[in-house]
Amino acid sequence: ALANNEITQSSEVAVGDYAVHQIEASGFEGLLDARQNEEVTTRFLNETDNPIRLTIEEASPGANQDAETLSLANANTTVVADGANDTYFVIVNTENVELTDGTAKSALPSDDDTALETNFTVVQDDLGFDFTPDDQYDDDENEETFLTWNANEPEVTIDTPYNVSASSGQTVSGTTNIAPGTELNLRVRSASGTSPSFLKTASTPGTTFIMSSGVGMGRWKRLE
């Protein structure tokens, strides 16, 4: 997908798109049995006897409130390994993932923006593991990497003014925060008094709607 420009690099992801975390970490191909390009979701997410910890929680939960955490599971998360290059892609479907406070769960809101923080931790010797470089970390020091990003309300705005007629080759342009390649339906209705009147519904991608967020196929946003 990266090679074919099917992923847009961004720290802003519209709810309903896929958030793609690219993690570069060596030494885990044996633990995850990831020596080739393959899916390792279950082994990655299984924290039992696993020195890898990946959590995504609210970055700004509000005063006197604990941060809620995204409930990552096989139903909403896919982990693909590029074992030969020590790279792992954690793909989160923001449409299906839920926020949880440990008891109750709620869908990630699609009518508001949510600031999130991803924490990737490699557990060190204090739990019997030794995956972090000895020259960079103490024997009982975990290696942590943080990333902040936003899950935003999907938005589409049509550029105005526009002037189209009931004929082929007409273009209506606009902007959106939805990932490039997402299919959208656009309906154009003739103004009152236009003769002959018309009503046209078209799907994108295509020449009808030009998305300013880039080109490509799919609903992927790689976080940066």
HELIX and SHEET records of a PDB file:
HELIX    1   1 THR A   41  LEU A   45  1                                   5    
HELIX    2   2 GLY A   83  ASN A   85  5                                   3    
HELIX    3   3 ASP A  125  LEU A  127  5                                   3    
SHEET    1   A 6 ILE A   7  GLN A   9  0                                        
SHEET    2   A 6 TRP A 220  ARG A 222  1                                        
SHEET    3   A 6 TYR A  18  GLU A  24  1                                        
SHEET    4   A 6 THR A  87  ASN A  93 -1                                        
SHEET    5   A 6 THR A  77  ASP A  82 -1                                        
SHEET    6   A 6 ASN A  37  GLU A  39 -1                                        
SHEET    1   B 4 GLU A  12  ALA A  14  0                                        
SHEET    2   B 4 GLU A 143  ASN A 152  1                                        
SHEET    3   B 4 THR A 114  VAL A 122 -1                                        
SHEET    4   B 4 ILE A  52  GLU A  58 -1                                        
SHEET    1   C 3 THR A  69  LEU A  70  0                                        
SHEET    2   C 3 GLU A  98  THR A 100 -1                                        
SHEET    3   C 3 LYS A 105  ALA A 107 -1                                        
SHEET    1   D 2 VAL A 156  ILE A 158  0                                        
SHEET    2   D 2 GLY A 174  THR A 176 -1                                        
SHEET    1   E 2 ASN A 185  ARG A 189  0                                        
SHEET    2   E 2 LEU A 199  SER A 203 -1                                        
END                                                                             
